[in-house]
């Protein structure tokens, strides 16, 4: 039997919203139905960030860091409207041939504060992330990443990191696709269905809402389980000797 021979299936935002409404037993009528569903989709994408690291949100990001004077702490900025956090990082020495990357250790606020000399210079080996950025009226803010020790020379070091990036906004062009992998579409639709059910309690009784929540949990767990590293993981116990 012949098959399509294509693997291009995807859903436009309008189709995602329509599918979610149909699961509620109603049809989207356009207008405000689309607006409120789009807002719920954007909030759902943020919830996914809060529920853990999804591989599709990781972005290999590089920042050049310069030397500093002893009146400012060694830091660099990370755009808070684009990135949620840093998963892991390395310091790249571009003066080496070839470039050499040294894994960095993430430390806590308290650990960074405990260092007596915060103006030490050398190869940055540790970092702490201040994620308490406050947005100004233009919607712009930055996370501050503190380094230790500080870079010893201008234009020598780069920080290479796997940064956790927010998903692209669901815009008002409903013919676009959601910026998620196809494997996440079932969870995205199930999550939106739950959000819409909670917005329309008169249309969806409590028992049906509980069913939808359970369906979403199952879809989300399947997606999270699939969205993982395939590399082998080994644990070696540390054995201490006793006299």
C-alpha positions in Angstrom: 0.0 0.0 0.0 1.4 3.4 -1.0 2.3 5.9 1.7 2.6 9.7 1.6 6.4 9.7 1.6 6.5 12.9 3.5 7.3 13.8 7.1 6.2 17.5 7.1 3.1 17.3 9.4 2.8 20.2 11.7 0.0 22.3 13.1 -0.5 26.0 12.8 -1.5 27.9 15.9 -5.1 28.1 14.7 -5.2 24.3 14.4 -3.7 23.9 17.9 -6.3 26.1 19.3 -9.1 24.5 17.3 -8.0 21.0 18.4 -8.0 22.1 22.1 -11.5 23.6 21.8 -12.8 20.5 20.1 -11.6 18.4 23.0 -13.9 20.5 25.2 -16.8 19.7 22.9 -17.0 23.3 21.5 -15.7 25.1 18.4 -13.5 28.2 18.5 -15.5 31.1 17.2 -12.5 33.3 16.5 -12.1 36.8 17.9 -11.6 36.8 21.7 -11.5 32.9 21.7 -8.3 33.1 19.7 -6.8 35.9 21.8 -7.4 34.2 25.2 -6.2 30.8 23.9 -3.0 32.5 22.5 -2.4 34.0 25.9 -2.9 30.7 27.6 -0.4 29.1 25.2 2.3 31.7 26.1 1.7 31.1 29.8 1.9 27.3 29.2 5.3 27.6 27.5 6.5 29.5 30.6 5.1 26.8 32.9 7.2 24.3 31.0 10.3 26.2 31.8 9.4 26.2 35.5 8.8 22.4 35.4 12.4 21.6 34.4 14.9 21.7 31.6 13.6 20.7 28.2 16.3 19.9 25.7 14.6 21.9 23.0 15.1 25.1 25.1 18.9 24.7 25.3 20.9 27.1 23.3 24.7 27.1 22.9 25.5 30.7 23.8 29.0 32.4 23.8 29.9 35.6 25.5 33.2 37.4 25.3 34.4 38.7 28.7 37.0 41.4 29.2 39.3 42.2 32.0 38.0 44.6 34.7 39.3 47.1 37.2 39.4 46.7 40.9 36.4 49.0 41.4 33.8 46.6 39.7 33.1 43.0 40.2 33.9 40.7 37.2 30.5 40.0 35.6 28.6 39.7 32.4 25.0 40.1 31.5 22.5 37.6 30.2 19.2 38.9 28.7 16.4 38.0 31.1 13.7 38.3 28.5 15.5 35.6 26.3 17.1 33.3 28.8 15.9 31.7 32.0 19.2 30.4 33.4 22.5 28.7 32.6 22.6 24.9 32.7 26.4 24.5 32.4 29.3 26.6 31.2 33.0 26.4 30.2 35.7 29.1 30.0 37.4 29.2 26.6 41.0 30.4 26.3 41.2 31.8 22.8 44.9 32.6 23.1 45.6 28.8 23.2 46.2 26.9 20.0 43.7 25.4 19.4 41.2 27.1 21.8 41.0 25.4 25.1 37.8 24.9 27.1 37.9 24.5 30.9 34.7 23.4 32.6 33.4 25.9 35.1 31.7 25.2 38.4 28.5 26.9 39.3 28.5 28.2 42.9 25.8 29.7 45.1 25.4 33.4 46.1 26.8 32.5 49.5 29.9 30.8 48.1 30.7 33.7 45.9 30.2 36.1 48.8 32.6 34.1 50.9 35.6 34.7 48.7 37.8 37.2 50.5 39.3 38.7 47.3 36.6 39.1 44.6 39.0 41.0 42.4 41.4 38.1 41.9 42.4 37.7 38.2 43.2 34.6 36.1 41.2 32.1 34.2 37.5 32.3 35.3 36.7 28.9 36.8 33.5 29.6 38.8 30.3 31.5 38.3 27.2 32.5 40.2 23.9 33.6 38.5 21.8 36.4 39.9 18.4 35.7 38.3 16.6 38.4 40.2 16.5 40.8 37.3 13.8 43.5 37.5 12.3 44.6 34.2 12.2 48.3 33.5 9.3 50.1 31.7 10.7 49.0 28.3 10.6 45.3 29.3 14.4 45.0 29.3 16.5 43.5 32.0 19.5 41.3 32.5 20.6 38.4 34.7 24.0 39.2 36.2 26.6 36.4 36.1 29.4 36.8 38.6 32.8 35.3 37.7 35.7 34.1 39.9 38.5 34.8 39.4 38.0 37.7 37.0 39.4 37.6 33.4 43.1 38.6 33.4 43.3 40.0 29.9 41.0 41.7 27.4 39.6 39.6 24.5 41.3 36.4 25.7 38.4 34.6 27.4 34.9 33.6 26.3 32.2 31.9 28.3 30.6 29.1 26.4 27.4 27.9 27.9 24.3 25.8 27.4 21.7 28.5 28.3 18.0 27.7 29.0 16.2 29.8 26.4 12.5 30.9 26.6 10.4 29.7 23.8 9.4 32.1 21.0 6.2 34.0 21.7 3.0 32.7 20.2 2.2 35.8 18.1 -1.0 37.0 16.5 -0.2 35.3 13.1 -2.3 32.2 13.6 -0.9 30.6 10.4 2.5 30.2 12.1 3.7 27.0 13.9 4.4 26.9 17.6 8.2 27.0 18.2 8.3 23.5 19.7 9.4 20.2 18.2 6.7 18.1 16.7 7.1 15.5 19.5 5.8 18.1 21.9 2.6 18.9 20.1 0.4 16.4 21.9 1.4 17.8 25.3 1.0 21.3 24.0 -2.6 20.7 22.9 -3.5 18.7 26.1 -2.0 21.5 28.2 -4.0 24.2 26.3 -7.2 22.1 26.7 -6.7 22.1 30.4 -6.1 25.8 30.5 -9.3 26.5 28.4 -11.3 24.1 30.5 -10.4 26.0 33.6 -11.4 29.2 31.9 -14.8 27.8 31.0 -16.0 25.9 34.0 -19.7 26.3 32.9 -18.9 24.4 29.7 -16.8 21.7 31.2 -17.9 20.0 34.4 -15.4 19.1 37.2 -15.3 15.4 36.3 -14.4 16.1 32.7 -11.8 18.6 33.8 -10.2 16.0 36.0 -10.0 13.6 33.0 -8.4 16.3 30.9 -5.8 17.0 33.7 -4.9 13.4 33.9 -4.6 13.1 30.1 -2.3 16.2 30.1 -0.1 14.7 32.9 0.3 11.5 30.8 1.1 13.4 27.6 3.5 15.7 29.4 5.3 12.8 31.1 5.7 11.0 27.8 7.1 14.1 26.2 9.5 14.8 29.1 10.7 11.1 29.1 11.4 11.3 25.4 13.0 14.8 25.6 16.2 13.6 27.2 19.9 12.9 26.6 20.8 9.7 24.9 24.4 9.7 26.1 25.4 6.9 28.5 25.4 7.8 32.2 27.7 6.1 34.7 27.8 6.4 38.5 31.0 5.3 40.2 30.7 4.9 44.0 33.5 6.5 46.0 34.9 3.8 48.3 36.7 5.0 51.4 39.3 2.8 53.1 39.3 2.4 56.9 42.3 1.4 59.0 
